[in-house]
Amino acid sequence: MTIQNKRIFASILFVLISFACVAQGIPGPTPPPPGPPPPVGFPIDGGLIYGMAFALFYGVKKLLLKRNN
């Protein structure tokens, strides 16, 4: 390999390494830390209680109607 070929080869490698370094980019800002966990013993939603009460009334009604027939 002649000196001229070595210089061309070194120049090509330098350019390719430069492209790889530029492609890394600048890192963005760090994300905010996660929020605190919900409190222990989180209350049950009111809609769930109303739904359970409705299901209980509906079940009792069905049982009473079935006994009468």
Buried (B, 14 or more C-beta within 10 A) or exposed (E): EEEEEEEEEEEEEEEEEEEEEEEEEEEEEEEEEEEEEEEEEEEEEEEEEEEEEEEEEEEEEEEEEEEEE
